[in-house]
Amino acid sequence: MFMGKVVGRVWSTVKNPGLEAQRLLFVQPVNAAGEAAGKILICTDSTGAGAGETVYWVRGREASFPFTGRDVPSDATIVGIIDEVNIGKRNAEKA
């Protein structure tokens, strides 16, 4: 799983029939500190995420798993909304 921030929405009037009634969102991948870490991509949304929310997303074969019983042609899917991120300090003396 990867972290990202929803930065926009895609509107499409003509699309693959498997994407009917599916939300498509622009997601900016981010690192643990919340900083941009890669190119913006388009994800299907299985959670109801909104603009500005931090999310978990998956890619590849796992991207179709949240849509059980449906043939959704997706290479990237939002699978969770992140409420909070806590990053503990590393103890340099133990390393």
DORO-45728 format. One record per residue (C-alpha): residue number from 1; x, y, z. Coordinates in nm, 3 decimals. Each point is the difference from the previous one (the first is absolute). Layout:
<pt><i>NUM</i><east>X</east><north>Y</north><up>Z</up></pt>
...
END
This chain:
<pt><i>1</i><east>0.000</east><north>0.000</north><up>0.000</up></pt>
<pt><i>2</i><east>0.104</east><north>0.355</north><up>-0.066</up></pt>
<pt><i>3</i><east>-0.100</east><north>0.334</north><up>0.152</up></pt>
<pt><i>4</i><east>-0.137</east><north>0.284</north><up>-0.207</up></pt>
<pt><i>5</i><east>-0.207</east><north>0.317</north><up>0.013</up></pt>
<pt><i>6</i><east>-0.313</east><north>0.049</north><up>-0.211</up></pt>
<pt><i>7</i><east>0.059</east><north>0.311</north><up>-0.213</up></pt>
<pt><i>8</i><east>-0.285</east><north>-0.012</north><up>-0.251</up></pt>
<pt><i>9</i><east>-0.272</east><north>-0.190</north><up>-0.179</up></pt>
<pt><i>10</i><east>-0.028</east><north>-0.135</north><up>-0.353</up></pt>
<pt><i>11</i><east>-0.322</east><north>0.044</north><up>-0.199</up></pt>
<pt><i>12</i><east>-0.057</east><north>-0.228</north><up>-0.297</up></pt>
<pt><i>13</i><east>-0.310</east><north>-0.038</north><up>-0.215</up></pt>
<pt><i>14</i><east>0.138</east><north>-0.290</north><up>-0.205</up></pt>
<pt><i>15</i><east>0.182</east><north>-0.282</north><up>0.179</up></pt>
<pt><i>16</i><east>0.040</east><north>-0.376</north><up>0.026</up></pt>
<pt><i>17</i><east>-0.330</east><north>-0.161</north><up>0.110</up></pt>
<pt><i>18</i><east>0.181</east><north>-0.146</north><up>0.303</up></pt>
<pt><i>19</i><east>0.060</east><north>0.355</north><up>0.126</up></pt>
<pt><i>20</i><east>-0.368</east><north>0.102</north><up>-0.006</up></pt>
<pt><i>21</i><east>-0.099</east><north>0.157</north><up>0.333</up></pt>
<pt><i>22</i><east>0.365</east><north>-0.004</north><up>0.118</up></pt>
<pt><i>23</i><east>0.160</east><north>0.317</north><up>0.138</up></pt>
<pt><i>24</i><east>0.339</east><north>0.085</north><up>-0.149</up></pt>
<pt><i>25</i><east>0.227</east><north>0.223</north><up>0.207</up></pt>
<pt><i>26</i><east>0.338</east><north>0.165</north><up>-0.052</up></pt>
<pt><i>27</i><east>0.239</east><north>-0.112</north><up>0.276</up></pt>
<pt><i>28</i><east>0.340</east><north>0.153</north><up>0.082</up></pt>
<pt><i>29</i><east>0.225</east><north>-0.268</north><up>0.155</up></pt>
<pt><i>30</i><east>0.156</east><north>0.123</north><up>0.327</up></pt>
<pt><i>31</i><east>0.269</east><north>-0.122</north><up>0.238</up></pt>
<pt><i>32</i><east>-0.043</east><north>-0.054</north><up>0.376</up></pt>
<pt><i>33</i><east>0.055</east><north>0.373</north><up>0.061</up></pt>
<pt><i>34</i><east>-0.283</east><north>0.089</north><up>-0.241</up></pt>
<pt><i>35</i><east>0.232</east><north>0.140</north><up>-0.269</up></pt>
<pt><i>36</i><east>-0.060</east><north>-0.067</north><up>-0.370</up></pt>
<pt><i>37</i><east>0.183</east><north>-0.315</north><up>-0.109</up></pt>
<pt><i>38</i><east>-0.070</east><north>-0.074</north><up>-0.364</up></pt>
<pt><i>39</i><east>-0.229</east><north>0.083</north><up>-0.287</up></pt>
<pt><i>40</i><east>-0.373</east><north>0.054</north><up>0.040</up></pt>
<pt><i>41</i><east>-0.208</east><north>-0.301</north><up>-0.106</up></pt>
<pt><i>42</i><east>-0.365</east><north>-0.088</north><up>-0.051</up></pt>
<pt><i>43</i><east>-0.156</east><north>-0.250</north><up>0.244</up></pt>
<pt><i>44</i><east>-0.341</east><north>-0.158</north><up>0.021</up></pt>
<pt><i>45</i><east>-0.156</east><north>0.065</north><up>0.340</up></pt>
<pt><i>46</i><east>-0.146</east><north>-0.278</north><up>0.216</up></pt>
<pt><i>47</i><east>-0.032</east><north>0.214</north><up>0.316</up></pt>
<pt><i>48</i><east>-0.176</east><north>0.328</north><up>-0.077</up></pt>
<pt><i>49</i><east>0.313</east><north>0.211</north><up>0.047</up></pt>
<pt><i>50</i><east>-0.019</east><north>0.372</north><up>-0.062</up></pt>
<pt><i>51</i><east>0.229</east><north>0.284</north><up>-0.105</up></pt>
<pt><i>52</i><east>0.290</east><north>0.062</north><up>0.238</up></pt>
<pt><i>53</i><east>-0.030</east><north>-0.332</north><up>0.184</up></pt>
<pt><i>54</i><east>0.304</east><north>-0.220</north><up>0.060</up></pt>
<pt><i>55</i><east>-0.063</east><north>-0.354</north><up>-0.126</up></pt>
<pt><i>56</i><east>0.151</east><north>-0.346</north><up>-0.041</up></pt>
<pt><i>57</i><east>0.008</east><north>-0.124</north><up>-0.358</up></pt>
<pt><i>58</i><east>0.111</east><north>-0.321</north><up>-0.169</up></pt>
<pt><i>59</i><east>0.110</east><north>-0.079</north><up>-0.351</up></pt>
<pt><i>60</i><east>0.008</east><north>-0.301</north><up>-0.226</up></pt>
<pt><i>61</i><east>-0.221</east><north>-0.304</north><up>0.040</up></pt>
<pt><i>62</i><east>-0.101</east><north>0.101</north><up>0.354</up></pt>
<pt><i>63</i><east>-0.168</east><north>0.312</north><up>-0.141</up></pt>
<pt><i>64</i><east>-0.300</east><north>-0.206</north><up>-0.114</up></pt>
<pt><i>65</i><east>-0.049</east><north>-0.191</north><up>0.330</up></pt>
<pt><i>66</i><east>-0.226</east><north>0.260</north><up>0.174</up></pt>
<pt><i>67</i><east>-0.259</east><north>-0.038</north><up>-0.279</up></pt>
<pt><i>68</i><east>-0.103</east><north>-0.361</north><up>0.065</up></pt>
<pt><i>69</i><east>-0.237</east><north>-0.137</north><up>-0.259</up></pt>
<pt><i>70</i><east>0.072</east><north>0.279</north><up>-0.248</up></pt>
<pt><i>71</i><east>0.252</east><north>0.018</north><up>-0.280</up></pt>
<pt><i>72</i><east>0.161</east><north>0.339</north><up>0.069</up></pt>
<pt><i>73</i><east>0.298</east><north>0.069</north><up>-0.229</up></pt>
<pt><i>74</i><east>0.217</east><north>0.194</north><up>0.243</up></pt>
<pt><i>75</i><east>0.376</east><north>0.016</north><up>0.049</up></pt>
<pt><i>76</i><east>-0.022</east><north>0.216</north><up>0.316</up></pt>
<pt><i>77</i><east>-0.274</east><north>0.012</north><up>0.264</up></pt>
<pt><i>78</i><east>-0.052</east><north>0.195</north><up>0.324</up></pt>
<pt><i>79</i><east>-0.064</east><north>-0.259</north><up>0.272</up></pt>
<pt><i>80</i><east>0.008</east><north>0.207</north><up>0.320</up></pt>
<pt><i>81</i><east>-0.025</east><north>0.350</north><up>0.142</up></pt>
<pt><i>82</i><east>0.273</east><north>0.096</north><up>0.248</up></pt>
<pt><i>83</i><east>-0.123</east><north>0.185</north><up>0.307</up></pt>
<pt><i>84</i><east>0.335</east><north>0.058</north><up>0.169</up></pt>
<pt><i>85</i><east>0.370</east><north>-0.069</north><up>-0.055</up></pt>
<pt><i>86</i><east>0.238</east><north>-0.036</north><up>0.296</up></pt>
<pt><i>87</i><east>0.372</east><north>-0.021</north><up>-0.069</up></pt>
<pt><i>88</i><east>0.211</east><north>-0.093</north><up>0.300</up></pt>
<pt><i>89</i><east>0.355</east><north>0.125</north><up>0.046</up></pt>
<pt><i>90</i><east>0.272</east><north>-0.250</north><up>-0.078</up></pt>
<pt><i>91</i><east>0.248</east><north>-0.066</north><up>0.275</up></pt>
<pt><i>92</i><east>0.339</east><north>0.070</north><up>-0.166</up></pt>
<pt><i>93</i><east>0.188</east><north>-0.156</north><up>0.292</up></pt>
<pt><i>94</i><east>-0.148</east><north>-0.347</north><up>-0.061</up></pt>
<pt><i>95</i><east>0.069</east><north>0.004</north><up>-0.374</up></pt>
END
